[in-house]
C-alpha cells in the first residue's frame, strides 16, 4: 500500500508543481472580434495535463513568437483549429460565445441611451452575420449617426423596415425614453 501511495504521489507531484505557476485564464485581444478567454486548466484537464501537445507545437510559450491568425486560418487547422475541428473538440465554426463572451452593450447618445442585446440578436442570426463586416468588436469603434443608419450603415443594414423594424421607427425599442 505504501508503494502505491508513493507511486501515486510521484505521478501527481509534477502536475501539482507545474499548475502553481500556470496562469489559468489568459485573455487574448483580437481587434476583429474582441477579447478571447482561454482557460489553461480546462484544456489541461481535457488533454491529460500534457502541456507539450500545444506548447510549442501549436502555441509558442513566448507569445511574441505566435503568428496572428483569423477564423479562416483556424478553420484550416491553425492555432485553436488544430484541435477545435469538430472531431477532437467542438469546431471553431460552432458556438462563437464559447470563446468570445457576449454581453449587452449600452451606447451613451443624446437621443437616449441605446441598448444592444446580443441574446435577442443571436437567437435569430449567427455572429458572422454581423462580425466583423458590420461591427468590429472593439470599444474604440467609431460612432454612427441615426442618419447614417437610415442610409444602411451599422444597425441600419438590417433595421431597414424590411428585414427588421426601421431605425426611424420604434425609437423606444433601442433607446431609453427618459431623455426625450
PyMOL commands that place a pseudoatom at each C-alpha (Angstrom):
pseudoatom trace, name=CA, resn=UNK, resi=1, chain=A, elem=C, hetatm=0, pos=[0.000, 0.000, 0.000]
pseudoatom trace, name=CA, resn=UNK, resi=2, chain=A, elem=C, hetatm=0, pos=[2.839, 2.367, 0.874]
pseudoatom trace, name=CA, resn=UNK, resi=3, chain=A, elem=C, hetatm=0, pos=[4.473, 1.715, -2.500]
pseudoatom trace, name=CA, resn=UNK, resi=4, chain=A, elem=C, hetatm=0, pos=[1.172, 2.514, -4.221]
pseudoatom trace, name=CA, resn=UNK, resi=5, chain=A, elem=C, hetatm=0, pos=[0.866, 5.855, -2.369]
pseudoatom trace, name=CA, resn=UNK, resi=6, chain=A, elem=C, hetatm=0, pos=[4.471, 6.756, -3.163]
pseudoatom trace, name=CA, resn=UNK, resi=7, chain=A, elem=C, hetatm=0, pos=[3.950, 5.882, -6.826]
pseudoatom trace, name=CA, resn=UNK, resi=8, chain=A, elem=C, hetatm=0, pos=[0.714, 7.927, -6.954]
pseudoatom trace, name=CA, resn=UNK, resi=9, chain=A, elem=C, hetatm=0, pos=[2.463, 10.936, -5.398]
pseudoatom trace, name=CA, resn=UNK, resi=10, chain=A, elem=C, hetatm=0, pos=[5.273, 10.509, -7.933]
pseudoatom trace, name=CA, resn=UNK, resi=11, chain=A, elem=C, hetatm=0, pos=[2.732, 10.741, -10.756]
pseudoatom trace, name=CA, resn=UNK, resi=12, chain=A, elem=C, hetatm=0, pos=[0.705, 13.626, -9.310]
pseudoatom trace, name=CA, resn=UNK, resi=13, chain=A, elem=C, hetatm=0, pos=[3.535, 15.799, -7.989]
pseudoatom trace, name=CA, resn=UNK, resi=14, chain=A, elem=C, hetatm=0, pos=[4.716, 17.160, -11.387]
pseudoatom trace, name=CA, resn=UNK, resi=15, chain=A, elem=C, hetatm=0, pos=[1.172, 18.239, -12.218]
pseudoatom trace, name=CA, resn=UNK, resi=16, chain=A, elem=C, hetatm=0, pos=[0.698, 19.988, -8.889]
pseudoatom trace, name=CA, resn=UNK, resi=17, chain=A, elem=C, hetatm=0, pos=[4.041, 21.753, -9.127]
pseudoatom trace, name=CA, resn=UNK, resi=18, chain=A, elem=C, hetatm=0, pos=[3.540, 22.905, -12.723]
pseudoatom trace, name=CA, resn=UNK, resi=19, chain=A, elem=C, hetatm=0, pos=[-0.047, 24.029, -12.112]
pseudoatom trace, name=CA, resn=UNK, resi=20, chain=A, elem=C, hetatm=0, pos=[1.116, 26.515, -9.479]
pseudoatom trace, name=CA, resn=UNK, resi=21, chain=A, elem=C, hetatm=0, pos=[2.912, 28.752, -11.981]
pseudoatom trace, name=CA, resn=UNK, resi=22, chain=A, elem=C, hetatm=0, pos=[0.434, 28.437, -14.861]
pseudoatom trace, name=CA, resn=UNK, resi=23, chain=A, elem=C, hetatm=0, pos=[-1.996, 31.300, -15.130]
pseudoatom trace, name=CA, resn=UNK, resi=24, chain=A, elem=C, hetatm=0, pos=[-5.430, 29.740, -15.658]
pseudoatom trace, name=CA, resn=UNK, resi=25, chain=A, elem=C, hetatm=0, pos=[-7.314, 32.417, -17.569]
pseudoatom trace, name=CA, resn=UNK, resi=26, chain=A, elem=C, hetatm=0, pos=[-5.450, 34.119, -20.380]
pseudoatom trace, name=CA, resn=UNK, resi=27, chain=A, elem=C, hetatm=0, pos=[-7.206, 36.897, -22.256]
pseudoatom trace, name=CA, resn=UNK, resi=28, chain=A, elem=C, hetatm=0, pos=[-6.203, 37.285, -25.871]
pseudoatom trace, name=CA, resn=UNK, resi=29, chain=A, elem=C, hetatm=0, pos=[-7.063, 40.587, -27.529]
pseudoatom trace, name=CA, resn=UNK, resi=30, chain=A, elem=C, hetatm=0, pos=[-8.444, 40.292, -31.031]
pseudoatom trace, name=CA, resn=UNK, resi=31, chain=A, elem=C, hetatm=0, pos=[-9.221, 43.546, -32.855]
pseudoatom trace, name=CA, resn=UNK, resi=32, chain=A, elem=C, hetatm=0, pos=[-11.892, 41.978, -35.094]
pseudoatom trace, name=CA, resn=UNK, resi=33, chain=A, elem=C, hetatm=0, pos=[-13.943, 40.030, -32.555]
pseudoatom trace, name=CA, resn=UNK, resi=34, chain=A, elem=C, hetatm=0, pos=[-12.967, 41.287, -29.136]
pseudoatom trace, name=CA, resn=UNK, resi=35, chain=A, elem=C, hetatm=0, pos=[-11.377, 39.527, -26.207]
pseudoatom trace, name=CA, resn=UNK, resi=36, chain=A, elem=C, hetatm=0, pos=[-10.992, 35.750, -26.135]
pseudoatom trace, name=CA, resn=UNK, resi=37, chain=A, elem=C, hetatm=0, pos=[-10.819, 33.983, -22.749]
pseudoatom trace, name=CA, resn=UNK, resi=38, chain=A, elem=C, hetatm=0, pos=[-8.684, 30.841, -22.673]
pseudoatom trace, name=CA, resn=UNK, resi=39, chain=A, elem=C, hetatm=0, pos=[-8.567, 28.505, -19.669]
pseudoatom trace, name=CA, resn=UNK, resi=40, chain=A, elem=C, hetatm=0, pos=[-5.338, 26.553, -19.257]
pseudoatom trace, name=CA, resn=UNK, resi=41, chain=A, elem=C, hetatm=0, pos=[-6.845, 24.374, -16.519]
pseudoatom trace, name=CA, resn=UNK, resi=42, chain=A, elem=C, hetatm=0, pos=[-9.856, 23.386, -18.648]
pseudoatom trace, name=CA, resn=UNK, resi=43, chain=A, elem=C, hetatm=0, pos=[-7.599, 22.454, -21.543]
pseudoatom trace, name=CA, resn=UNK, resi=44, chain=A, elem=C, hetatm=0, pos=[-5.039, 20.673, -19.342]
pseudoatom trace, name=CA, resn=UNK, resi=45, chain=A, elem=C, hetatm=0, pos=[-7.835, 18.509, -17.960]
pseudoatom trace, name=CA, resn=UNK, resi=46, chain=A, elem=C, hetatm=0, pos=[-9.006, 17.687, -21.479]
pseudoatom trace, name=CA, resn=UNK, resi=47, chain=A, elem=C, hetatm=0, pos=[-5.537, 16.690, -22.735]
pseudoatom trace, name=CA, resn=UNK, resi=48, chain=A, elem=C, hetatm=0, pos=[-4.404, 14.828, -19.622]
pseudoatom trace, name=CA, resn=UNK, resi=49, chain=A, elem=C, hetatm=0, pos=[-2.069, 17.539, -18.301]
pseudoatom trace, name=CA, resn=UNK, resi=50, chain=A, elem=C, hetatm=0, pos=[0.158, 17.177, -21.358]
pseudoatom trace, name=CA, resn=UNK, resi=51, chain=A, elem=C, hetatm=0, pos=[1.388, 20.745, -21.981]
pseudoatom trace, name=CA, resn=UNK, resi=52, chain=A, elem=C, hetatm=0, pos=[3.577, 19.746, -24.934]
pseudoatom trace, name=CA, resn=UNK, resi=53, chain=A, elem=C, hetatm=0, pos=[0.546, 18.815, -27.012]
pseudoatom trace, name=CA, resn=UNK, resi=54, chain=A, elem=C, hetatm=0, pos=[0.134, 22.556, -27.535]
pseudoatom trace, name=CA, resn=UNK, resi=55, chain=A, elem=C, hetatm=0, pos=[3.419, 24.131, -26.389]
pseudoatom trace, name=CA, resn=UNK, resi=56, chain=A, elem=C, hetatm=0, pos=[5.472, 24.735, -28.506]
pseudoatom trace, name=CA, resn=UNK, resi=57, chain=A, elem=C, hetatm=0, pos=[3.853, 22.814, -31.348]
pseudoatom trace, name=CA, resn=UNK, resi=58, chain=A, elem=C, hetatm=0, pos=[0.710, 24.926, -31.787]
pseudoatom trace, name=CA, resn=UNK, resi=59, chain=A, elem=C, hetatm=0, pos=[1.375, 27.874, -29.473]
pseudoatom trace, name=CA, resn=UNK, resi=60, chain=A, elem=C, hetatm=0, pos=[4.751, 29.218, -28.515]
pseudoatom trace, name=CA, resn=UNK, resi=61, chain=A, elem=C, hetatm=0, pos=[5.153, 29.947, -24.809]
pseudoatom trace, name=CA, resn=UNK, resi=62, chain=A, elem=C, hetatm=0, pos=[6.757, 33.253, -25.830]
pseudoatom trace, name=CA, resn=UNK, resi=63, chain=A, elem=C, hetatm=0, pos=[3.543, 34.832, -27.139]
pseudoatom trace, name=CA, resn=UNK, resi=64, chain=A, elem=C, hetatm=0, pos=[5.512, 37.292, -29.282]
pseudoatom trace, name=CA, resn=UNK, resi=65, chain=A, elem=C, hetatm=0, pos=[6.532, 34.355, -31.463]
pseudoatom trace, name=CA, resn=UNK, resi=66, chain=A, elem=C, hetatm=0, pos=[2.925, 33.364, -32.248]
pseudoatom trace, name=CA, resn=UNK, resi=67, chain=A, elem=C, hetatm=0, pos=[1.764, 34.480, -35.665]
pseudoatom trace, name=CA, resn=UNK, resi=68, chain=A, elem=C, hetatm=0, pos=[-1.596, 36.280, -35.862]
pseudoatom trace, name=CA, resn=UNK, resi=69, chain=A, elem=C, hetatm=0, pos=[-4.459, 34.080, -37.061]
pseudoatom trace, name=CA, resn=UNK, resi=70, chain=A, elem=C, hetatm=0, pos=[-8.050, 34.721, -38.010]
pseudoatom trace, name=CA, resn=UNK, resi=71, chain=A, elem=C, hetatm=0, pos=[-11.086, 32.446, -38.029]
pseudoatom trace, name=CA, resn=UNK, resi=72, chain=A, elem=C, hetatm=0, pos=[-10.359, 31.301, -41.604]
pseudoatom trace, name=CA, resn=UNK, resi=73, chain=A, elem=C, hetatm=0, pos=[-6.877, 30.201, -40.509]
pseudoatom trace, name=CA, resn=UNK, resi=74, chain=A, elem=C, hetatm=0, pos=[-8.373, 28.320, -37.573]
pseudoatom trace, name=CA, resn=UNK, resi=75, chain=A, elem=C, hetatm=0, pos=[-10.945, 26.617, -39.803]
pseudoatom trace, name=CA, resn=UNK, resi=76, chain=A, elem=C, hetatm=0, pos=[-7.948, 25.363, -41.815]
pseudoatom trace, name=CA, resn=UNK, resi=77, chain=A, elem=C, hetatm=0, pos=[-6.377, 23.791, -38.713]
pseudoatom trace, name=CA, resn=UNK, resi=78, chain=A, elem=C, hetatm=0, pos=[-4.096, 26.542, -37.475]
pseudoatom trace, name=CA, resn=UNK, resi=79, chain=A, elem=C, hetatm=0, pos=[-3.932, 27.731, -33.874]
pseudoatom trace, name=CA, resn=UNK, resi=80, chain=A, elem=C, hetatm=0, pos=[-7.051, 26.687, -31.926]
pseudoatom trace, name=CA, resn=UNK, resi=81, chain=A, elem=C, hetatm=0, pos=[-8.316, 24.919, -35.053]
pseudoatom trace, name=CA, resn=UNK, resi=82, chain=A, elem=C, hetatm=0, pos=[-5.619, 22.262, -34.617]
pseudoatom trace, name=CA, resn=UNK, resi=83, chain=A, elem=C, hetatm=0, pos=[-7.912, 20.615, -32.054]
pseudoatom trace, name=CA, resn=UNK, resi=84, chain=A, elem=C, hetatm=0, pos=[-11.165, 22.551, -32.377]
pseudoatom trace, name=CA, resn=UNK, resi=85, chain=A, elem=C, hetatm=0, pos=[-12.004, 20.910, -35.692]
pseudoatom trace, name=CA, resn=UNK, resi=86, chain=A, elem=C, hetatm=0, pos=[-15.281, 19.168, -34.862]
pseudoatom trace, name=CA, resn=UNK, resi=87, chain=A, elem=C, hetatm=0, pos=[-13.708, 15.766, -34.190]
pseudoatom trace, name=CA, resn=UNK, resi=88, chain=A, elem=C, hetatm=0, pos=[-11.143, 16.295, -31.395]
pseudoatom trace, name=CA, resn=UNK, resi=89, chain=A, elem=C, hetatm=0, pos=[-13.136, 19.165, -29.855]
pseudoatom trace, name=CA, resn=UNK, resi=90, chain=A, elem=C, hetatm=0, pos=[-16.023, 21.392, -30.896]
pseudoatom trace, name=CA, resn=UNK, resi=91, chain=A, elem=C, hetatm=0, pos=[-15.341, 23.212, -34.147]
pseudoatom trace, name=CA, resn=UNK, resi=92, chain=A, elem=C, hetatm=0, pos=[-14.203, 26.836, -34.234]
pseudoatom trace, name=CA, resn=UNK, resi=93, chain=A, elem=C, hetatm=0, pos=[-17.144, 27.301, -36.621]
pseudoatom trace, name=CA, resn=UNK, resi=94, chain=A, elem=C, hetatm=0, pos=[-19.681, 26.339, -33.934]
pseudoatom trace, name=CA, resn=UNK, resi=95, chain=A, elem=C, hetatm=0, pos=[-20.719, 28.379, -30.913]
pseudoatom trace, name=CA, resn=UNK, resi=96, chain=A, elem=C, hetatm=0, pos=[-18.755, 31.654, -31.011]
pseudoatom trace, name=CA, resn=UNK, resi=97, chain=A, elem=C, hetatm=0, pos=[-19.755, 32.517, -27.428]
pseudoatom trace, name=CA, resn=UNK, resi=98, chain=A, elem=C, hetatm=0, pos=[-17.747, 29.534, -26.131]
pseudoatom trace, name=CA, resn=UNK, resi=99, chain=A, elem=C, hetatm=0, pos=[-14.590, 31.569, -26.703]
pseudoatom trace, name=CA, resn=UNK, resi=100, chain=A, elem=C, hetatm=0, pos=[-15.879, 35.079, -27.386]
pseudoatom trace, name=CA, resn=UNK, resi=101, chain=A, elem=C, hetatm=0, pos=[-18.088, 36.084, -24.458]
pseudoatom trace, name=CA, resn=UNK, resi=102, chain=A, elem=C, hetatm=0, pos=[-21.048, 38.256, -25.394]
pseudoatom trace, name=CA, resn=UNK, resi=103, chain=A, elem=C, hetatm=0, pos=[-22.843, 40.862, -23.349]
pseudoatom trace, name=CA, resn=UNK, resi=104, chain=A, elem=C, hetatm=0, pos=[-25.435, 43.552, -23.826]
pseudoatom trace, name=CA, resn=UNK, resi=105, chain=A, elem=C, hetatm=0, pos=[-23.900, 46.816, -24.975]
pseudoatom trace, name=CA, resn=UNK, resi=106, chain=A, elem=C, hetatm=0, pos=[-25.097, 50.253, -23.914]
pseudoatom trace, name=CA, resn=UNK, resi=107, chain=A, elem=C, hetatm=0, pos=[-24.346, 53.288, -26.064]
pseudoatom trace, name=CA, resn=UNK, resi=108, chain=A, elem=C, hetatm=0, pos=[-24.490, 56.744, -24.486]
pseudoatom trace, name=CA, resn=UNK, resi=109, chain=A, elem=C, hetatm=0, pos=[-26.152, 59.040, -27.027]
pseudoatom trace, name=CA, resn=UNK, resi=110, chain=A, elem=C, hetatm=0, pos=[-28.187, 62.256, -26.953]
pseudoatom trace, name=CA, resn=UNK, resi=111, chain=A, elem=C, hetatm=0, pos=[-31.353, 60.513, -28.145]
pseudoatom trace, name=CA, resn=UNK, resi=112, chain=A, elem=C, hetatm=0, pos=[-31.327, 58.369, -25.004]
pseudoatom trace, name=CA, resn=UNK, resi=113, chain=A, elem=C, hetatm=0, pos=[-29.037, 55.502, -24.149]
pseudoatom trace, name=CA, resn=UNK, resi=114, chain=A, elem=C, hetatm=0, pos=[-29.299, 52.759, -26.742]
pseudoatom trace, name=CA, resn=UNK, resi=115, chain=A, elem=C, hetatm=0, pos=[-29.099, 49.119, -25.667]
pseudoatom trace, name=CA, resn=UNK, resi=116, chain=A, elem=C, hetatm=0, pos=[-27.963, 46.332, -27.967]
pseudoatom trace, name=CA, resn=UNK, resi=117, chain=A, elem=C, hetatm=0, pos=[-28.944, 42.846, -26.812]
pseudoatom trace, name=CA, resn=UNK, resi=118, chain=A, elem=C, hetatm=0, pos=[-26.686, 40.071, -28.079]
pseudoatom trace, name=CA, resn=UNK, resi=119, chain=A, elem=C, hetatm=0, pos=[-29.146, 37.495, -26.723]
pseudoatom trace, name=CA, resn=UNK, resi=120, chain=A, elem=C, hetatm=0, pos=[-32.030, 38.759, -28.869]
pseudoatom trace, name=CA, resn=UNK, resi=121, chain=A, elem=C, hetatm=0, pos=[-29.904, 39.012, -31.982]
pseudoatom trace, name=CA, resn=UNK, resi=122, chain=A, elem=C, hetatm=0, pos=[-28.028, 35.690, -31.616]
pseudoatom trace, name=CA, resn=UNK, resi=123, chain=A, elem=C, hetatm=0, pos=[-31.381, 33.910, -31.270]
pseudoatom trace, name=CA, resn=UNK, resi=124, chain=A, elem=C, hetatm=0, pos=[-32.084, 34.988, -34.871]
pseudoatom trace, name=CA, resn=UNK, resi=125, chain=A, elem=C, hetatm=0, pos=[-28.660, 35.340, -36.504]
pseudoatom trace, name=CA, resn=UNK, resi=126, chain=A, elem=C, hetatm=0, pos=[-25.175, 33.900, -36.323]
pseudoatom trace, name=CA, resn=UNK, resi=127, chain=A, elem=C, hetatm=0, pos=[-22.262, 36.012, -35.123]
pseudoatom trace, name=CA, resn=UNK, resi=128, chain=A, elem=C, hetatm=0, pos=[-20.756, 36.007, -38.620]
pseudoatom trace, name=CA, resn=UNK, resi=129, chain=A, elem=C, hetatm=0, pos=[-23.800, 37.824, -39.988]
pseudoatom trace, name=CA, resn=UNK, resi=130, chain=A, elem=C, hetatm=0, pos=[-22.565, 40.981, -38.243]
pseudoatom trace, name=CA, resn=UNK, resi=131, chain=A, elem=C, hetatm=0, pos=[-18.942, 40.406, -37.187]
pseudoatom trace, name=CA, resn=UNK, resi=132, chain=A, elem=C, hetatm=0, pos=[-16.553, 41.639, -38.363]
pseudoatom trace, name=CA, resn=UNK, resi=133, chain=A, elem=C, hetatm=0, pos=[-18.121, 43.108, -41.536]
pseudoatom trace, name=CA, resn=UNK, resi=134, chain=A, elem=C, hetatm=0, pos=[-20.758, 45.368, -39.944]
pseudoatom trace, name=CA, resn=UNK, resi=135, chain=A, elem=C, hetatm=0, pos=[-19.280, 45.617, -36.472]
pseudoatom trace, name=CA, resn=UNK, resi=136, chain=A, elem=C, hetatm=0, pos=[-15.758, 45.269, -35.190]
pseudoatom trace, name=CA, resn=UNK, resi=137, chain=A, elem=C, hetatm=0, pos=[-15.992, 44.166, -31.570]
pseudoatom trace, name=CA, resn=UNK, resi=138, chain=A, elem=C, hetatm=0, pos=[-13.833, 46.961, -30.252]
pseudoatom trace, name=CA, resn=UNK, resi=139, chain=A, elem=C, hetatm=0, pos=[-14.745, 49.671, -27.779]
pseudoatom trace, name=CA, resn=UNK, resi=140, chain=A, elem=C, hetatm=0, pos=[-12.955, 52.241, -29.919]
pseudoatom trace, name=CA, resn=UNK, resi=141, chain=A, elem=C, hetatm=0, pos=[-15.239, 51.627, -32.906]
pseudoatom trace, name=CA, resn=UNK, resi=142, chain=A, elem=C, hetatm=0, pos=[-16.453, 54.872, -34.377]
pseudoatom trace, name=CA, resn=UNK, resi=143, chain=A, elem=C, hetatm=0, pos=[-19.993, 56.001, -33.656]
pseudoatom trace, name=CA, resn=UNK, resi=144, chain=A, elem=C, hetatm=0, pos=[-22.584, 56.012, -36.408]
pseudoatom trace, name=CA, resn=UNK, resi=145, chain=A, elem=C, hetatm=0, pos=[-25.312, 58.651, -36.546]
pseudoatom trace, name=CA, resn=UNK, resi=146, chain=A, elem=C, hetatm=0, pos=[-29.014, 57.878, -36.909]
pseudoatom trace, name=CA, resn=UNK, resi=147, chain=A, elem=C, hetatm=0, pos=[-28.892, 59.485, -40.389]
pseudoatom trace, name=CA, resn=UNK, resi=148, chain=A, elem=C, hetatm=0, pos=[-26.092, 57.087, -41.395]
pseudoatom trace, name=CA, resn=UNK, resi=149, chain=A, elem=C, hetatm=0, pos=[-28.088, 54.153, -40.022]
pseudoatom trace, name=CA, resn=UNK, resi=150, chain=A, elem=C, hetatm=0, pos=[-31.141, 55.269, -42.008]
pseudoatom trace, name=CA, resn=UNK, resi=151, chain=A, elem=C, hetatm=0, pos=[-28.910, 55.020, -45.096]
pseudoatom trace, name=CA, resn=UNK, resi=152, chain=A, elem=C, hetatm=0, pos=[-27.976, 51.416, -44.243]
pseudoatom trace, name=CA, resn=UNK, resi=153, chain=A, elem=C, hetatm=0, pos=[-24.866, 51.764, -42.089]
pseudoatom trace, name=CA, resn=UNK, resi=154, chain=A, elem=C, hetatm=0, pos=[-24.381, 49.777, -38.886]
pseudoatom trace, name=CA, resn=UNK, resi=155, chain=A, elem=C, hetatm=0, pos=[-27.732, 48.725, -37.360]
pseudoatom trace, name=CA, resn=UNK, resi=156, chain=A, elem=C, hetatm=0, pos=[-29.472, 50.147, -40.432]
pseudoatom trace, name=CA, resn=UNK, resi=157, chain=A, elem=C, hetatm=0, pos=[-28.094, 47.274, -42.523]
pseudoatom trace, name=CA, resn=UNK, resi=158, chain=A, elem=C, hetatm=0, pos=[-30.900, 45.109, -41.082]
pseudoatom trace, name=CA, resn=UNK, resi=159, chain=A, elem=C, hetatm=0, pos=[-33.127, 47.681, -39.403]
pseudoatom trace, name=CA, resn=UNK, resi=160, chain=A, elem=C, hetatm=0, pos=[-34.343, 48.938, -42.754]
pseudoatom trace, name=CA, resn=UNK, resi=161, chain=A, elem=C, hetatm=0, pos=[-38.096, 48.401, -42.398]
pseudoatom trace, name=CA, resn=UNK, resi=162, chain=A, elem=C, hetatm=0, pos=[-37.961, 45.128, -44.363]
pseudoatom trace, name=CA, resn=UNK, resi=163, chain=A, elem=C, hetatm=0, pos=[-35.593, 42.776, -42.535]
pseudoatom trace, name=CA, resn=UNK, resi=164, chain=A, elem=C, hetatm=0, pos=[-36.386, 44.349, -39.160]
pseudoatom trace, name=CA, resn=UNK, resi=165, chain=A, elem=C, hetatm=0, pos=[-38.145, 47.468, -37.937]
pseudoatom trace, name=CA, resn=UNK, resi=166, chain=A, elem=C, hetatm=0, pos=[-36.615, 50.642, -39.323]
pseudoatom trace, name=CA, resn=UNK, resi=167, chain=A, elem=C, hetatm=0, pos=[-34.161, 52.720, -37.295]
pseudoatom trace, name=CA, resn=UNK, resi=168, chain=A, elem=C, hetatm=0, pos=[-36.585, 55.580, -37.975]
pseudoatom trace, name=CA, resn=UNK, resi=169, chain=A, elem=C, hetatm=0, pos=[-39.449, 53.773, -36.190]
pseudoatom trace, name=CA, resn=UNK, resi=170, chain=A, elem=C, hetatm=0, pos=[-39.890, 52.350, -32.700]
pseudoatom trace, name=CA, resn=UNK, resi=171, chain=A, elem=C, hetatm=0, pos=[-37.180, 54.510, -31.090]
pseudoatom trace, name=CA, resn=UNK, resi=172, chain=A, elem=C, hetatm=0, pos=[-38.073, 53.070, -27.690]
pseudoatom trace, name=CA, resn=UNK, resi=173, chain=A, elem=C, hetatm=0, pos=[-37.038, 49.588, -28.834]
pseudoatom trace, name=CA, resn=UNK, resi=174, chain=A, elem=C, hetatm=0, pos=[-33.389, 50.643, -28.571]
pseudoatom trace, name=CA, resn=UNK, resi=175, chain=A, elem=C, hetatm=0, pos=[-33.349, 53.995, -26.766]
pseudoatom trace, name=CA, resn=UNK, resi=176, chain=A, elem=C, hetatm=0, pos=[-34.308, 54.771, -23.197]
pseudoatom trace, name=CA, resn=UNK, resi=177, chain=A, elem=C, hetatm=0, pos=[-37.100, 57.297, -23.493]
pseudoatom trace, name=CA, resn=UNK, resi=178, chain=A, elem=C, hetatm=0, pos=[-36.142, 59.229, -20.343]
pseudoatom trace, name=CA, resn=UNK, resi=179, chain=A, elem=C, hetatm=0, pos=[-34.089, 61.665, -22.476]
pseudoatom trace, name=CA, resn=UNK, resi=180, chain=A, elem=C, hetatm=0, pos=[-36.901, 62.571, -24.882]
for i in range(1, 180): cmd.bond("trace and resi %d" % i, "trace and resi %d" % (i + 1))
show_as sticks, trace
zoom trace
